[in-house]
Amino acid sequence: MLLRNWFTEKIILPGSDLLLSQNISKQLNFLIESQWWSENKLQEFQNERLKLLINHAYENVPYYNE
């Protein structure tokens, strides 16, 4: 790993998470891990997220509730 990459991942991103109240490091780690998921695992993840989105729309948007 390049020193610049290590510095960014270990120092810059966690610092910006604290300053900006974001989860950039967590999102980066998720993307690094998920790029190697199998097609089946990726489809399961996508289906679960789609279910959450549909449920949120049903509960919070009157149009979809009808």
C-alpha positions, 0 to 999 in steps of 0.5 A: 500500500502506498504511503499516501493511500495509508495516510489517507485511509488511516488519518485523513478519512477518520479525521474528516469523519469526526469533523464533518459527522460523516461515515466516509471511512465506514462507506469506503470499507464497505465498498472495498469489501463488497467489490469481491462479493459473489453475484448471489450475495450481491443480489441478496444485498440489493433485494434487502435494500429494495425491500427497505426502500419500498417499506419506507415509501409505503410508510412515509409517502401517501401516494404509495400508501394508497 
